[in-house]
Amino acid sequence: KMELSEDNGVVLAPDMGSAPMSQSYAKKLGLGFALIDKRRTGHNKAEVANLIGELDNKHAIIIDDMIDTAGTICNAADTAITRGAKSVIAMATHPVLSGPAIERLVSSKLSKVIVADTIELNKEKVFDKLEIISVQDVFADAIKHIVDGTSLSSMFKI
């Protein structure tokens, strides 16, 4: 297990839309923050224009709510490695994994893909880099709080 700090770790926002959430995670985790600023070059085409932040010699974490076709995450991972990142891990709550997602993730520069078990994955969607984390305890605690009439927000104080 490696201990990440601001010196060796960064939360990477793969696009402008994910920047606020990524910044929040970076602050809470005590890590650096970086952003890929994509410029559209045509319909359904994006080209990386700028990298804001430092990735050189750092371990990057991309955090998102879901991975659908995995295009954005895989492109961000490629950019991060090209710009000097030591490794890139993707984390997402919901593994939709549609269309070319599995093929993209398997052949990507990501060293690990961590998802929650909010969507059941069949055997064809499981691959070596994938780590699935159970959310059953969180849901069980939430149900208990509701039944007991206690605050749900108290579960998420860091």
Disulfide bonds with the S-S distance in Angstrom:
none
